[in-house]
Amino acid sequence: MSDDNVEDVEAFRQRAREWIRANLRRADGPGQTLRGKDEQQDLAEVAREREVQRMLFDAGFAGICVPKDYAGQGLTPAHQRAFNDELVGYEYPARLQVPPMTPCMAVLLEFGTEEQKQRHVPAILKGEEIWMQLLSEPSGGSDVAGALTSAVREGDEWLLNGSKIWTSGAWWADWGLVLARTNWDVPKHRGLSVFILPLNAPGVTVHRIEMLNGNREFCQEFLSDVRVPDSDRIGDVDDGWTVGVRWLFHERMQHNSPYVTRPTGATREGEKGSILKVVRDAGRIDDPVARELAGEALEIGLVTEALNHRVARGIMTGTMSDQAAAVGRLLMCVSLSRQSTIAFEIAGAAGGAWADDDGEAAERGTDFLMRQTPSIGGGTTEMARNVIAERVLGMPREQALDRNVPFREVPRGSARQ
Ligand SMILES: Cc1cc2nc3c(=O)[nH]c(=O)nc-3n(C[C@H](O)[C@H](O)[C@H](O)COP(=O)(O)OP(=O)(O)OC[C@H]3O[C@@H](n4cnc5c(N)ncnc54)[C@H](O)[C@@H]3O)c2cc1C
């Protein structure tokens, strides 16, 4: 321990290394993928991840940067990074990181009441509660402040009605953060509030959506007269945008957030396993074209990781504005997309029609078709470019015809209320 009673990072790293090696399974293949799985397989994986999260908690490695008051370790981002370095090559509770730890838990820590934090943060760290974010709506996800889901006050409760969509993992999650409209007579940013929603509450219907690759993780939720107590409101009434701005920041931080436990470099070669294995399994290890492409994939992975680390540190130390998170996010999305394209090019025919022994070269065509996914989830790259232009570079703001208009009067076609 150092003078101020914070464990030395190197001592912590050593302790983490020993515990990880003694307790966690080796990760035997690519990380979490979007490929189709059956429901039982998904549920078994979620159950194992809850178990691993609980093991982390019991060993004193969950919530490394979460204050001790909420059952965290009260340590620093440097400790979290050391833990993540040691985690390379081992299993980890992937589904319990983004969005449960960030943005959801991060928002709770920043805006929750003492009671809300005591109730939920330790449960999240133990893997007992998995949280998802209910932001996007069928009318659009980029214009987050344009939410049409309504919350109407009835005494000590709120009545929620509307629909949210593209919620990752809602069908196996426990709780959601919901952005809803509580005032239609003020401009859009000034009439929103944020609520905590148990996803099994009466009136919540969760439908699963099948994607092109067969994955059914995405959900659409219908909220019909869902009752939420006022004690489950986060932030002030009609001031949900103050919460929303930070919510989006924590979302853009994604895996660079100090609340996320994830092997360092997990995005270095994309989520789909080693590019070198693709080269080998495609039988192209001596092919100069494949080698050059693999070099490019590794290079952009390293640059992205270094930039993200730098931006995260800049934000944490106050030398960069929070908005700079959009820079890291943009580069990561562009890189992941390019890496999928490269893997597909290297895989050749096996990427489109594969046999059992094609190994890592198999299914790369499906990944190629899904390559834009990271550029949409967590806000699109176009929106990240807008943030960089307006908030980082200080360029003029995009024209918005609805900025100073009461939301009720904004033309919205058939969805108008
Ligand atoms: C993998 C993944 C996970 C997701 N998880 C969640 C989740 O857990 N919870 C959740 O709520 N949502 C989630 N989403 C939804 C995601 O946040 C939205 O898809 C995204 O914000 C875009 O919204 P949209 O699809 O409605 O497109 P739209 O908002 O309709 O946009 C359509 C197109 O127009 C562009 N565009 C829109 N406005 C502008 C502008 N002002 N300037 C320039 N271009 C613009 C967009 O970039 C996009 O290309 C997820 C999506 C993906 C792919």
The ligand as an ORCA input file, in Angstrom:
! r2SCAN-3c Opt
* xyz 0 1
  C     -25.210     -3.222    -32.552
  C     -26.238     -2.206    -32.167
  C     -26.612     -2.114    -30.833
  C     -27.583     -1.186    -30.454
  N     -27.968     -1.164    -29.151
  C     -28.914     -0.284    -28.761
  C     -29.371     -0.284    -27.417
  O     -28.954     -1.099    -26.594
  N     -30.309      0.627    -27.053
  C     -30.816      1.529    -27.934
  O     -31.631      2.349    -27.530
  N     -30.432      1.539    -29.238
  C     -29.502      0.648    -29.665
  N     -29.102      0.614    -30.978
  C     -29.725      1.535    -31.919
  C     -28.798      2.652    -32.368
  O     -28.505      3.527    -31.287
  C     -29.490      3.380    -33.521
  O     -29.640      2.454    -34.572
  C     -28.687      4.560    -33.982
  O     -28.681      5.586    -33.009
  C     -29.254      5.148    -35.292
  O     -30.630      5.320    -35.199
  P     -31.574      4.764    -36.371
  O     -31.171      3.388    -36.685
  O     -32.980      5.016    -35.954
  O     -31.206      5.672    -37.630
  P     -31.706      7.129    -37.910
  O     -31.547      7.973    -36.681
  O     -33.049      7.093    -38.535
  O     -30.635      7.625    -38.964
  C     -30.646      7.124    -40.323
  C     -29.393      7.619    -41.011
  O     -29.384      9.053    -41.052
  C     -28.193      9.569    -40.467
  N     -28.479     10.782    -39.725
  C     -29.530     10.986    -38.885
  N     -29.461     12.232    -38.381
  C     -28.349     12.810    -38.894
  C     -27.733     14.099    -38.721
  N     -28.262     15.026    -37.924
  N     -26.591     14.339    -39.404
  C     -26.039     13.395    -40.228
  N     -26.590     12.158    -40.428
  C     -27.707     11.878    -39.749
  C     -27.719      8.470    -39.516
  O     -26.334      8.563    -39.281
  C     -28.106      7.218    -40.285
  O     -27.117      6.914    -41.243
  C     -28.163     -0.305    -31.403
  C     -27.796     -0.420    -32.746
  C     -26.853     -1.355    -33.138
  C     -26.506     -1.469    -34.586
*
